[in-house]
Amino acid sequence: MAGETRTDEGLAGRDCVPFFSTDEAQIKFEFWYLVAIFLLSVGAMLFLQFGNNWLGIRHDDKLVVFAYLGGFLGGWVYDTKWFYRVTARGKNNQYPFRWQPHKFYWRVLTPFLSGLVALATFFLATSDFLPISIKHKDSARAAFATSFLLGYFSDLVLSRLAAWAEKIIPKSTNHDQ
């Protein structure tokens, strides 16, 4: 295709993310993106906690939003940790890997995906569908804290859920098709 560099593994480097002309421009964008979504999520939590009286938000709805925001911020912390590791190499370039522009989409979507994984897992756990129990199921703090951990470890949560699902969902055989 015109203007794209292909390798055996697919698009490489800057061709995957054509929005930025340099790594430096992409790094600056991602930094400000992480700051902006952090401030928006903290603002949403503060608004829900202290400014929702005049909106009449029900406690159940507040619980759902806090569960999502907990997972979102857990994913944000995970994402920001990796962003920091790749950009804060120091003068001696102590890390052997360089900036990888092709991971842009992963870094941009991680908090949102972590929030969804955490929220769905929180729902499964609080509805007693999963073999785990969460104390204080009706507490927004418990929803946030539990979902924060589920969001931070969302990759692990998905792999454990897949292993659990494989045990309870019967495998199909050729004659089932």
Sine and cosine of phi, psi and omega as CSV:
sin_phi,cos_phi,sin_psi,cos_psi,sin_omega,cos_omega
0.00,0.00,0.55,-0.83,-0.06,-1.00
-0.92,0.40,0.73,-0.68,0.10,-1.00
0.99,0.15,0.01,1.00,-0.01,-1.00
-0.90,-0.43,0.63,-0.78,0.07,-1.00
-0.98,-0.20,0.83,-0.56,-0.01,-1.00
-0.94,-0.35,0.59,-0.81,0.14,-0.99
-0.87,-0.49,0.00,-1.00,0.04,-1.00
-0.89,0.46,-0.44,0.90,-0.03,-1.00
-1.00,-0.06,-0.01,1.00,-0.03,-1.00
0.89,-0.46,-0.38,-0.92,0.02,-1.00
-0.91,0.40,0.53,-0.85,-0.04,-1.00
-0.86,-0.52,0.60,-0.80,0.18,-0.98
0.79,0.61,-0.82,-0.58,-0.11,-0.99
-0.91,0.43,-0.40,0.92,0.01,-1.00
-0.91,0.41,-0.47,0.88,0.02,-1.00
-0.95,0.32,-0.52,0.85,-0.07,-1.00
-0.79,-0.61,0.99,0.10,-0.10,-0.99
-0.98,0.21,0.00,1.00,-0.07,-1.00
-0.96,0.29,-0.35,0.94,-0.10,-1.00
-0.84,-0.55,0.68,-0.73,-0.02,-1.00
-0.99,0.11,-0.38,0.92,-0.02,-1.00
-0.67,-0.74,0.31,-0.95,0.10,-1.00
-0.89,0.46,-0.64,0.77,-0.02,-1.00
-0.87,0.49,-0.67,0.74,0.02,-1.00
-0.90,0.44,-0.64,0.77,0.02,-1.00
-0.92,0.38,-0.67,0.74,0.02,-1.00
-0.87,0.49,-0.70,0.71,0.02,-1.00
-0.89,0.45,-0.68,0.73,0.03,-1.00
-0.87,0.49,-0.75,0.66,-0.04,-1.00
-0.89,0.45,-0.59,0.81,0.06,-1.00
-0.87,0.49,-0.78,0.62,-0.03,-1.00
-0.93,0.37,-0.52,0.85,0.09,-1.00
-0.88,0.47,-0.74,0.67,0.01,-1.00
-0.89,0.47,-0.65,0.76,0.04,-1.00
-0.90,0.45,-0.72,0.70,-0.06,-1.00
-0.90,0.43,-0.72,0.69,-0.03,-1.00
-0.94,0.34,-0.49,0.87,0.09,-1.00
-0.91,0.42,-0.76,0.65,-0.02,-1.00
-0.89,0.45,-0.64,0.77,0.04,-1.00
-0.90,0.44,-0.67,0.74,-0.02,-1.00
-0.94,0.34,-0.64,0.77,0.06,-1.00
-0.92,0.39,-0.64,0.77,0.07,-1.00
-0.87,0.49,-0.66,0.75,0.03,-1.00
-0.90,0.44,-0.66,0.75,0.02,-1.00
-0.91,0.41,-0.69,0.72,0.02,-1.00
-0.89,0.45,-0.65,0.76,0.02,-1.00
-0.90,0.44,-0.70,0.71,0.01,-1.00
-0.89,0.45,-0.62,0.79,-0.05,-1.00
-0.96,0.27,-0.66,0.75,-0.16,-0.99
-0.90,-0.44,-0.31,0.95,-0.11,-0.99
-0.90,-0.44,0.19,0.98,-0.10,-1.00
-1.00,0.00,-0.07,1.00,-0.06,-1.00
-0.86,0.51,-0.65,0.76,-0.04,-1.00
-0.98,0.18,-0.23,0.97,0.08,-1.00
-1.00,0.02,-0.34,0.94,-0.01,-1.00
0.95,0.32,0.60,0.80,0.01,-1.00
-0.95,0.31,0.79,-0.61,0.02,-1.00
-0.94,0.33,0.42,-0.91,0.00,-1.00
-0.88,0.48,-0.63,0.77,0.00,-1.00
-0.88,0.47,-0.64,0.77,0.04,-1.00
-0.92,0.39,-0.65,0.76,0.03,-1.00
-0.89,0.47,-0.64,0.77,0.01,-1.00
-0.88,0.48,-0.68,0.73,0.00,-1.00
-0.90,0.44,-0.70,0.71,-0.03,-1.00
-0.92,0.39,-0.65,0.76,0.04,-1.00
-0.91,0.41,-0.59,0.81,0.05,-1.00
-0.90,0.43,-0.69,0.72,0.02,-1.00
-0.91,0.42,-0.73,0.69,-0.03,-1.00
-0.91,0.43,-0.55,0.84,0.09,-1.00
-0.88,0.48,-0.73,0.68,0.04,-1.00
-0.91,0.41,-0.63,0.77,0.03,-1.00
-0.87,0.50,-0.74,0.67,-0.02,-1.00
-0.95,0.31,-0.50,0.87,0.13,-0.99
-0.89,0.46,-0.70,0.71,0.07,-1.00
-0.92,0.40,-0.58,0.82,0.04,-1.00
-0.89,0.45,-0.69,0.73,0.01,-1.00
-0.90,0.45,-0.69,0.72,0.03,-1.00
-0.87,0.49,-0.74,0.67,0.00,-1.00
-0.88,0.48,-0.72,0.70,-0.03,-1.00
-0.92,0.39,-0.59,0.81,0.06,-1.00
-0.86,0.50,-0.70,0.72,0.00,-1.00
-0.95,0.32,-0.60,0.80,0.07,-1.00
-0.86,0.50,-0.71,0.70,0.01,-1.00
-0.88,0.47,-0.70,0.72,-0.03,-1.00
-0.87,0.49,-0.61,0.79,-0.05,-1.00
-0.99,0.12,-0.40,0.92,-0.05,-1.00
-0.99,-0.14,-0.37,0.93,-0.08,-1.00
-0.99,-0.15,0.89,0.46,-0.06,-1.00
-0.99,0.14,-0.36,0.93,0.00,-1.00
0.99,0.17,0.02,-1.00,-0.09,-1.00
-0.92,0.39,-0.55,0.84,-0.07,-1.00
-1.00,-0.04,0.13,0.99,0.01,-1.00
0.79,0.62,0.81,0.58,-0.13,-0.99
-0.90,0.43,-0.33,0.94,0.06,-1.00
-1.00,-0.08,0.71,-0.71,-0.07,-1.00
-0.97,0.24,-0.16,0.99,-0.03,-1.00
-0.97,-0.23,0.50,-0.87,0.00,-1.00
-0.98,-0.19,0.11,-0.99,0.05,-1.00
-0.85,0.52,0.72,-0.69,-0.02,-1.00
-0.90,-0.44,0.99,-0.13,-0.08,-1.00
-0.89,0.45,-0.45,0.89,-0.06,-1.00
-0.93,0.36,-0.22,0.98,0.04,-1.00
-1.00,0.02,0.21,0.98,0.00,-1.00
-0.82,0.58,-0.77,0.64,-0.07,-1.00
-0.90,0.43,-0.63,0.78,0.07,-1.00
-0.87,0.49,-0.73,0.69,-0.04,-1.00
-0.93,0.37,-0.55,0.84,-0.02,-1.00
-0.97,0.25,-0.60,0.80,-0.10,-1.00
-1.00,-0.02,-0.27,0.96,-0.08,-1.00
-0.79,0.61,-0.76,0.65,-0.02,-1.00
-0.87,0.49,-0.64,0.77,-0.01,-1.00
-0.92,0.40,-0.70,0.71,0.02,-1.00
-0.92,0.40,-0.64,0.77,0.04,-1.00
-0.89,0.46,-0.63,0.78,0.05,-1.00
-0.88,0.47,-0.68,0.73,0.01,-1.00
-0.92,0.38,-0.67,0.74,0.03,-1.00
-0.89,0.46,-0.71,0.70,-0.01,-1.00
-0.90,0.44,-0.70,0.72,-0.01,-1.00
-0.89,0.46,-0.74,0.67,0.00,-1.00
-0.89,0.45,-0.66,0.75,0.00,-1.00
-0.93,0.37,-0.63,0.78,0.06,-1.00
-0.88,0.48,-0.70,0.72,0.04,-1.00
-0.87,0.48,-0.71,0.71,0.01,-1.00
-0.88,0.47,-0.65,0.76,-0.02,-1.00
-0.95,0.32,-0.68,0.74,-0.04,-1.00
-0.97,0.23,-0.28,0.96,0.07,-1.00
-1.00,-0.06,0.18,0.98,0.03,-1.00
0.87,0.49,0.46,0.89,0.06,-1.00
-0.99,0.13,-0.56,0.83,0.02,-1.00
-1.00,-0.09,0.45,-0.89,0.00,-1.00
-0.98,0.18,0.67,0.74,0.11,-0.99
-0.76,-0.65,0.40,-0.92,0.00,-1.00
-0.82,-0.57,0.61,-0.80,0.03,-1.00
-0.89,-0.45,0.86,-0.51,0.06,-1.00
-0.96,0.30,0.49,-0.87,0.04,-1.00
0.84,0.54,0.81,0.59,-0.04,-1.00
-0.84,0.54,-0.44,0.90,-0.06,-1.00
-1.00,-0.09,0.18,0.98,-0.01,-1.00
-1.00,-0.09,0.78,-0.62,0.05,-1.00
-0.90,0.43,-0.56,0.83,0.04,-1.00
-0.90,0.43,-0.70,0.71,0.02,-1.00
-0.90,0.43,-0.64,0.77,0.03,-1.00
-0.88,0.48,-0.72,0.69,0.00,-1.00
-0.90,0.44,-0.77,0.64,-0.08,-1.00
-0.90,0.44,-0.72,0.69,0.01,-1.00
-0.89,0.45,-0.71,0.70,-0.02,-1.00
-0.93,0.36,-0.52,0.86,0.08,-1.00
-0.86,0.52,-0.74,0.67,0.01,-1.00
-0.91,0.42,-0.67,0.74,0.03,-1.00
-0.89,0.45,-0.59,0.81,0.03,-1.00
-0.95,0.31,-0.66,0.75,0.01,-1.00
-0.89,0.46,-0.65,0.76,-0.03,-1.00
-0.97,-0.24,0.56,0.83,-0.10,-0.99
-0.88,0.48,-0.55,0.84,0.06,-1.00
-0.89,0.45,-0.69,0.72,0.03,-1.00
-0.91,0.41,-0.67,0.74,0.02,-1.00
-0.86,0.52,-0.72,0.69,0.00,-1.00
-0.89,0.46,-0.64,0.77,0.00,-1.00
-0.93,0.37,-0.61,0.79,0.03,-1.00
-0.94,0.34,-0.63,0.78,0.05,-1.00
-0.90,0.43,-0.62,0.78,0.04,-1.00
-0.90,0.44,-0.69,0.72,0.02,-1.00
-0.90,0.44,-0.65,0.76,0.03,-1.00
-0.91,0.41,-0.69,0.72,-0.01,-1.00
-0.90,0.44,-0.59,0.81,0.02,-1.00
-0.89,0.45,-0.48,0.88,0.01,-1.00
-0.97,0.23,-0.53,0.85,-0.10,-1.00
-0.98,-0.18,-0.34,0.94,0.01,-1.00
-1.00,-0.09,0.86,-0.52,-0.05,-1.00
-0.91,0.41,0.60,-0.80,0.05,-1.00
-0.97,0.25,0.58,-0.81,0.02,-1.00
-0.99,0.12,0.50,-0.86,0.10,-1.00
-0.93,-0.37,0.17,-0.99,-0.03,-1.00
-0.86,0.52,-0.58,0.82,-0.03,-1.00
-0.98,0.19,-0.17,0.99,0.07,-1.00
-0.97,0.23,-0.28,0.96,-0.12,-0.99
-0.99,0.11,0.00,0.00,0.00,0.00
